Amino acid sequence: MSKITSKLDAAEKKILRQIYWRSFTLYSAVTPAKQGASGFEYSMLPVINHFYKGHDDAKKAAMVRQMSYFNTNLAMAPFIMGVTASMEKQNAKSKDFNVESINAIKTSLMGPLAGIGDSLFWGVLRVIAAGIAVSLAESGNLLAPIIFLLLFNIPVQLVRWYGGQLGYTLGSTYIEDLYKKDLINIMTKAASIVGLMMVGAMTSSMVKFSIKWNMVLGGKTILKTQSMLDQIFIGLLPLAITLLCFYLLKKKNVSLNWLILGAIVISVGLALVGIV
């Protein structure tokens, strides 16, 4: 890792340190619509202020850009922040930079790294650390809780610390190469496709809506509505609801707060009458 940091100047090292410490606030203000967007934007402010210094319009655009939806494993977040920081740096230097590629790359990295981080840190490391700590606690060792915290948090913080530096350095190197080889548009399109796939998977796993109402004739259930819908298209209703909300949000300019309130009211009403 010393080779990575040796490529950075003093200002960049300072920025990466600020990103690391600010990234602890990633999920301090979570919203249903954007999850950790405000924490991500706060973590990116040192980058934006440094590279867009004296360019207020570009700075405002970057701040709005970094307020897009963000949700991934906390340990892997600094790596994505590092990559994003390197792209913002390149955007500040190049007039013909494809700005859409910044959020496209960020979105495409969220899902895969969330899966890796959750499996590695929550599924493996936490279990191992807890197993060791429980064994020590059973033998009467008072340091068991502290040992658990150390065994879990030291690897996590090392990944967070060096992940940001690695993401920034790799991003700067490969993004410049992609522009030299005119491959940036291909990369942006591929990243957008991966991002859309991830959002689609999130819709299927996070939006829940099932119909309990069935058609009954002569005291016998002759049609199970949800089963019939699942035979047509599994997850049809959650997808339809998501697309409807997207349409109202983007095409009809309906406020997000009204959408959330409407979803709550309609859900409660349907539940009270026994439809869902």
N, C-alpha and C positions, 0 to 999 in steps of 0.2 A: 504493500500500500504506500510505502514511502516514494515509489516511483510515480504514483498517481499525484500525490500532493506536491511533488517537486515541479510538476508542470503548471502549477497554479501560482499566480502572483499574490502579494499580500492582501490586496483588496478582495480577491476572489476567495481566499481562505477565510477572511473575516465574514464574508457573505455566507459561506457554507456553515460556519459556526453559528451564525444568527438563524439560519434556516433550521439547523438541528435543534436549537433551544426553542424556537417558536413552534416547531412541529409537535411539541408536547400538547399544544392547545388545539390540535386538529379537530377533535370532536367535543370541544368545550361548548359549542353553540350549534347543536345539530338541529336541522329542520327536516321535515318529511320530504320536502321538494328537492333540497340540495345537499342533504346530509352534512358532510364536513367542508363544504365550499368556503364558508367564511374563514375557517381555520386554515385552509390551504392558501387562500388569498392573503391572509395575515402573514403566513410563513414566507410568501413570495415577495412581500413588500420590500425587503432589502435589495432584492434583485431588480425590481421595477424602479426603485428610487435611484439605484446606481447607474443602470444602463440607459434609462430614459431621462436622465438629469437634464433639465433645460428644455424638455420636449413635453409640455403639459398634455397635449392631445394624445400623443402616443402613450403617455403614462396612464391617462384615464382609460384608454382602450385596453391596455394590458390589465388594469385592475378589474374592469368589467369581464374580461376574458377569463381571468383566474377565479371568478365567482361562479363558474359553471359547476355542475354536479360532480361531486367527488366522494368516493367511498372505497376504501381498500384496507388491508391489514396495516395496523399502526407501525409495525416494524419495517414494512416495505415502503411506506409513504415517502421517507426522505430520498430514496432512490428515484422515485417518480418526480419529486420536487427538483432533484439535481438535473435530471434530463430536461424538465420543463424550463429550468433556469438557463441551461445552455441554449435552448431554442429561443428564449426571450433575448439572450445576448446576441445570437445570430440575427434575429429580427431587427435589433437595434443597429446592427452593423450593415445589413444588406437591405437595399430599397426594394428589391424584387423578391423578398422572402415570402413564402406562402404562409400567411398567418393562420389559416385554417388547420395547418398541419400540427400546430401546438396542442390544441384541444383534442385533435384526432389521435395523436400519439399518447397523450395523457389518458384518454378514455380507453384506448386499446390495452394499456398496461395495467389498469385498475383490476380487471377481472382475473387474469392469469396470476398476478402477484398476490392478490387476495387469497386465491386458492392455495398457492405455495406457502404463504405466510401462515394462514390458518392451520393448514395441515402440519407444518413444521413446528410452529411455536405453541399453538393451542393443543394440537392433537398428539404431538410427540414430546417436545421439550417440557411442557407443563406436567405431563403425566410422569415423566422420568423424575423431574425435580420433586413432585409431590410424593412419589414412591420412596425416594431417598429420605425426604423429610419425615414421612410417616414412620418409617423404620427407626429413625433416630428418636422420634417422639415416644414411640412405644418402649424404647429402652431408657426413657427418662431424661433425654438430652434437652436442656432448655433452649439450646441454640437452633432447634429444628426449624422454627418459622423463619429465622434469619437466613439459614442455609437454603431454604426453599426460595426465598426472595432473591438471594444471590445467584443460585443456580439458574433461575429463570431469567432474571433481568440483565445479568452481565452479557450473555450472548445476544440478547435482544438489542441492548444499547450498542454493542459493537457493530451489529448489522446496520443499525440506524446511522451510526456515526460515519462508518466507511461507505455505506450504501449511497449517501448523499454525494460524497466525493467521487465515487465511482460513476454514478449516474451523470454528474456534471461533466466529468472528463470524457467519458465515452460519448456522451451526447455531442459535445463540442467537436470531437474528432470525426465521428461518423456522419454527422449532419453536414459538415463542410465537404466531406468526400461525396456525399449524395448530391450536393448541389453542383460540384465539379463534374459529376458524371450524368447530370440531368435526370436523376432517379428520384428526386424528392416528391414529384407528383404521384409516381407509382407507390411510393412508401405511404403517402398521405391517403391514397385511395384504399390501400390494403389495411391501414390502421383504422380507417373509418368503417370498413366492413367488419373488422374484429370488434370494434366498439359497438356497432349496431347489434351484432350477435350477442354481446354481453348484456346489452340493455334488454334484448328480447328474452334472454334467460332470466334476467331479474324480474321481468314482468310475470313470467310463468311461476316463479318461486315466491314472489312477494305480494302479488295481488290475488287475494282469496275471495271467491264468490261462488257459492254453490246453492242450488235451488232445492229446498226441502219439500215443496209442494208437489204432490203426485196426483194423477187422475184416478179416482176411486169410483167404482160402479158396483152397486149391490154389496157394499161392504168389502169388496176385494180391490186391491190395487192392480189396475190393468196397464198403467203406464208410469214408470219411474222417470220423471222429467230429466234429472241430472244424468242418469245412466244413458238416456237417449241422446242427450247433448254430447256426452263423452264419446259415444259411438260415431257421432258426426265429426267432432273436432275436440280433442282434449284441451281444456283451457280456453274454450271459445268465449265464454262470458268475461273472464278476466281480460282477455285480449280486446274484446269489443269495448269494455269499459275504459281501458287504457287509451285506445284510439279515439274514443269519444271525448275524453278529457283533453287529449292532445289537440284535437280539432277545435274544441271550445277555447283552449288556451292560446293557440297560435292563429286561428282563423277568425274567431269571434272576439278575441281580446278580453275574454272573461278573466277576472282576477283570480289568482291562485287561491286566495283566502276563501272566495266564494265557492270555488270548486271543492275545497276541503270541507267547508261547512255543508255544502249540498250533499256530498258523499256521505257525511255522518248522518244527516237528517234522513236521507233516503234509506240508508242501511238500517237505521233504527226503526223506521216506519215499516219496512218490509219484514224485519225480524218480529215486530209486534203482531203482524197479521199472519205470521207463520209461513211466509213464502221462502225466506232464506234463513 
